[in-house]
Structures are given as C-alpha cells and as structure tokens.
C-alpha cells in the first residue's frame, strides 16, 4: 500500500511585517548614534562693498593670520614660529596690553563686575591650513590657540577673585568671556602644494 503524501502547512506570514517593524524599533532605540562634535568657530564677516582703505587698515590690524603649511611649519603674521611660541603670540595679540597700533584696537566696554574696561572687541585669529598638513599639527595649533584664551581668562580670574576661571560661577565666567571672547576663524583649507 502506498503512503499518502503529507502536505506541509504553510507558515503564516501575516505577522512577519509586524515582527520586522518591532525589530527595527528595538535596534533604533538600543543603538547609539554617534554625533560629530565640532570645534566652535566664528566666521569672519564678508567685506563691505563701500569699505574705505583706512577702514581696511583698521580691520587688518584686528586680524592675526596663522598659517600651517604642508611641511607643518607655522607662520604667524609674517614670521615663522614654532607651535610652542604660538600661545604667547596669541595672548599678546588678544590682550594688546600696551595698546600698540599693530595689534587690535581697544574700545571701552562696560562689563559686569569690572565696570568700564578696555577690550579688543574686534580681534579675530584667522587660521588657515594646507590640505597636506598633518592632523596632529593642526590639532596642536588649535590647542595652543584655545589655551591662550584659557590662560588669559585664568589670569584675569586670579587677579579679580583669586580663583581659577572654571571655579567661578556662571555670571563671573560670562563677564570674563565678554573681556576675552574667543574669536578663532578658520578659513577653507587650500591645496597649496603636494607632498612628495
């Protein structure tokens, strides 16, 4: 006697879409999405069309040009310097303690806790790098520029309150940031040369 072939029942696929949707939701909830964190930088304003030559010279004195070339050599203004010298150059430029004509112009500003003080309101540090410069050199330049601002803020906090900047309350920190506001502008990297 021949056996009758047994039919295999079909799998019910009506809930497959529901299961796939639940798995998708599960992975979206449990997976952490990495978000890119950037460096906070200020872009310089575009030049005005009716800007006079005298105004351009005034604005030129408010900008410290920092350039990192493809050999990771650093140029600050018209001088080649080392990364170790950059912090001192930047601090001198930002603070302009002797109100020199070649450094940013100072204006009087009323700042909480300090009263009326002379600040270099319009200063900008413009950083430009060659595309072939190394990331390590780029980050060390960035670190030195930020460290210059941090040191100036710490020095002012020590002078006024005998505390470090980070130990101050929010209002005191805001007042110091008004005096030494961080203005680092980063230009688009250019391809000046090729590494051989």
C-alpha positions in Angstrom: 0.0 0.0 0.0 1.3 3.4 -0.9 1.5 6.0 1.7 -0.3 9.2 1.1 2.0 12.2 0.9 1.6 14.5 3.8 1.2 18.2 3.0 3.3 20.6 4.9 1.2 23.5 6.3 2.3 27.0 5.1 3.8 29.3 7.6 1.5 32.2 8.4 3.3 35.3 7.1 0.8 37.9 8.1 2.8 38.8 11.2 6.2 39.0 9.5 5.9 42.7 8.8 4.9 43.4 12.4 7.9 41.4 13.7 10.3 43.3 11.3 8.9 46.6 12.4 9.3 45.7 16.1 12.9 44.6 15.4 13.6 47.9 13.6 12.2 49.9 16.6 14.3 47.8 19.0 17.5 48.5 17.2 16.8 52.2 16.8 16.2 52.5 20.5 19.1 50.5 21.7 21.7 51.7 19.2 23.6 54.9 20.0 24.1 57.2 17.1 27.4 58.9 17.1 27.1 62.6 16.5 30.0 64.6 15.2 31.3 67.2 17.6 33.0 70.1 16.0 35.1 73.0 17.2 33.1 76.2 17.8 34.5 78.8 15.5 33.4 82.2 14.4 33.3 83.1 10.7 34.6 86.5 9.7 32.0 88.9 8.2 32.2 89.5 4.5 33.9 92.7 3.4 31.5 95.6 2.8 31.3 97.0 -0.7 31.7 100.6 0.2 34.6 100.0 2.7 37.3 102.7 2.7 41.0 102.0 2.6 41.5 103.4 6.0 38.8 101.1 7.4 40.5 98.2 5.8 43.8 99.0 7.5 42.0 99.3 10.8 40.4 95.9 10.3 43.7 94.4 9.1 45.3 95.2 12.5 42.4 93.3 14.2 43.3 90.0 12.4 46.1 87.7 13.3 46.9 85.5 10.4 48.1 82.0 11.3 49.0 79.6 8.5 50.1 75.9 8.7 51.8 74.7 5.5 52.3 71.2 4.1 55.5 70.7 6.0 53.7 71.5 9.2 55.6 74.8 9.5 53.7 77.5 11.3 53.6 81.1 10.1 52.1 83.8 12.4 51.7 87.2 10.8 54.9 87.4 8.7 57.1 85.3 10.9 57.8 81.6 11.1 57.4 80.4 14.6 57.2 77.1 16.5 53.9 75.8 18.0 55.4 76.4 21.4 55.7 80.1 20.6 52.1 80.4 19.3 50.4 80.7 22.7 52.5 83.7 23.8 52.0 85.4 20.4 48.2 84.8 20.6 48.0 86.1 24.2 49.8 89.2 23.3 47.6 89.8 20.3 44.3 89.1 22.1 45.1 91.3 25.2 47.2 94.0 23.5 48.4 95.1 26.9 50.3 98.2 25.6 47.6 99.3 23.1 50.0 99.0 20.1 49.0 100.3 16.7 49.9 97.0 15.1 47.6 95.0 17.4 43.8 95.0 17.7 42.2 98.3 18.6 40.7 98.6 22.0 37.3 100.0 22.9 35.7 100.9 26.2 33.1 98.5 27.3 31.0 98.2 30.4 31.4 94.7 31.8 29.6 93.4 35.0 31.9 93.0 38.0 34.6 95.0 36.2 33.0 98.3 35.2 34.4 100.1 32.2 37.4 98.3 30.7 39.4 98.5 27.5 38.8 95.3 25.4 39.9 94.2 21.9 36.4 93.7 20.8 37.1 93.3 17.1 40.0 91.0 17.2 40.0 87.7 15.2 42.6 85.0 14.9 42.4 83.6 11.3 43.7 80.1 11.0 44.3 78.6 7.5 45.9 75.2 6.8 47.2 73.5 3.8 45.3 70.3 2.9 48.5 68.3 3.1 49.3 69.4 6.7 49.1 66.7 9.3 46.1 66.4 11.6 48.4 66.2 14.6 50.0 69.6 13.7 46.5 71.1 13.1 45.2 69.9 16.5 48.3 71.2 18.3 47.8 74.6 16.7 44.1 74.6 17.7 45.1 73.6 21.3 47.6 76.4 21.6 45.1 79.0 20.4 42.4 77.8 22.8 45.0 77.6 25.6 45.9 81.2 25.0 42.3 82.3 25.7 42.1 79.9 28.7 45.3 81.3 30.2 44.1 84.9 29.8 40.8 84.1 31.4 42.5 82.3 34.3 44.9 85.2 34.9 42.0 87.7 35.0 40.0 85.4 37.3 43.0 85.0 39.6 43.6 88.8 39.6 39.9 89.6 40.4 38.7 86.8 42.6 41.8 84.7 43.4 40.2 81.7 41.7 40.6 79.8 38.5 38.2 80.6 35.7 36.5 77.2 35.9 35.8 77.7 39.7 33.8 80.9 39.1 30.0 81.0 38.9 28.3 81.4 35.6 27.8 85.2 35.8 31.5 85.7 36.6 32.6 83.4 33.7 30.3 85.3 31.4 31.8 88.6 32.4 35.3 87.3 31.7 34.2 85.9 28.4 33.0 89.4 27.5 36.5 90.7 28.0 38.3 87.8 26.3 35.8 86.4 23.9 37.1 83.5 21.8 37.3 84.5 18.1 39.0 81.9 16.1 38.1 81.9 12.4 39.0 79.0 10.2 39.4 79.5 6.5 38.8 76.8 4.0 41.9 74.6 3.6 43.7 75.2 0.4 45.8 72.8 -1.7 49.0 74.9 -2.0 51.4 72.0 -2.7 51.7 68.3 -2.9 53.7 66.2 -0.5 56.4 64.3 -2.4 
